[in-house]
Amino acid sequence: MQMRKTKKIKKELKNKTALIQCAEEFNIIGDPTRLKICYLLCHYEKLSVGEIAEIIGVSISAVSHTLRKLKKANIVEYQRDFRHVYYQLKQSPLADMLKERLNLL
C-alpha cells in the first residue's frame, strides 16, 4: 500500500467518536426483538406500542422497554396522539441502511 494512502486510512480510523457510535448502533439493533421492531418500522411508517407487541408476540412492557433503548440510541422517534404513542424510524444513515437491508427480507 502506498504510504500516503496508509496515513490517510490511519487518520480516518482516529475518529473514535464515529467508530464508537457506529458500534453502539449496530449493537443496539443486533438483538432479535429490536431488529423485528426496526423491520416493522421500515415497512410501516408509524405503529403504536400495542400494535408492535401484538405483531411480534411479546408484552407491551417488553416493547416499551425496547423502544426506549432505540429512542435513546436515536434510531426511533415518536408522536403522541391522545392516549396512543406512534413510533417511526428516525431519518439517519443507519435508518437508510436498515431500510435497504431489511427490504431484502
C-alpha positions in Angstrom: 0.0 0.0 0.0 1.2 3.5 -0.7 2.5 5.5 2.2 0.0 8.4 1.7 -2.9 6.0 1.4 -1.9 4.3 4.7 -1.6 7.6 6.5 -5.0 8.7 5.2 -6.6 5.5 6.4 -5.0 5.7 9.8 -6.2 9.3 10.2 -9.8 8.1 9.3 -9.7 5.5 12.0 -8.7 8.0 14.6 -12.2 9.4 14.6 -13.1 7.2 17.6 -16.3 9.0 18.3 -17.8 8.0 15.0 -16.5 4.4 15.3 -17.9 4.1 18.8 -21.2 5.5 17.8 -21.4 3.1 14.9 -20.5 0.1 17.0 -23.2 1.1 19.6 -25.8 1.5 16.9 -25.1 -1.9 15.4 -25.1 -3.4 18.9 -28.5 -1.9 19.6 -30.1 -3.4 16.5 -28.3 -6.7 17.0 -31.0 -8.0 19.4 -33.7 -10.1 17.5 -36.6 -8.2 19.2 -35.1 -4.8 18.3 -34.4 -6.0 14.8 -38.0 -7.1 14.4 -39.2 -3.7 15.6 -36.9 -2.0 13.1 -38.1 -4.3 10.4 -41.7 -3.3 11.1 -40.9 0.4 11.2 -39.1 0.0 7.9 -42.2 -1.4 6.3 -45.0 0.5 8.1 -44.4 4.2 8.7 -46.0 4.5 12.2 -47.0 1.9 14.7 -48.2 2.0 18.3 -46.6 0.1 21.1 -49.7 -2.2 21.3 -49.6 -2.9 17.6 -45.9 -3.8 17.7 -46.4 -6.0 20.7 -49.3 -7.9 19.1 -47.5 -8.4 15.8 -44.2 -9.7 17.2 -45.9 -11.6 20.1 -44.2 -10.0 23.1 -45.6 -8.0 26.0 -46.3 -4.3 25.7 -43.9 -3.8 28.6 -41.1 -5.5 26.6 -41.8 -3.5 23.5 -41.9 -0.2 25.5 -38.5 -1.1 27.1 -37.0 -1.9 23.7 -38.4 1.2 22.1 -36.8 3.3 24.9 -33.5 1.8 24.1 -34.0 2.5 20.4 -35.0 6.1 21.2 -32.0 6.6 23.4 -29.8 5.4 20.5 -31.5 7.9 18.2 -32.9 5.2 16.0 -36.6 5.9 16.5 -38.8 8.8 17.3 -42.4 9.1 18.4 -45.5 11.1 18.2 -48.2 11.2 20.8 -51.9 11.2 19.6 -54.0 11.4 22.8 -53.5 8.1 24.5 -51.5 6.4 21.8 -47.8 6.8 21.1 -46.8 6.1 17.5 -43.2 5.2 16.7 -41.3 5.6 13.5 -37.7 5.2 12.4 -35.7 8.5 12.7 -34.1 9.8 9.5 -30.5 8.8 9.6 -27.8 7.0 7.7 -28.4 4.0 9.9 -32.2 4.0 9.2 -31.5 4.3 5.5 -29.2 1.3 5.7 -31.7 -0.7 7.7 -34.5 0.1 5.2 -32.3 -1.0 2.4 -31.1 -4.2 4.1 -34.4 -5.2 5.7 -36.4 -4.6 2.5 -34.4 -7.6 1.1 -36.0 -10.0 3.5 
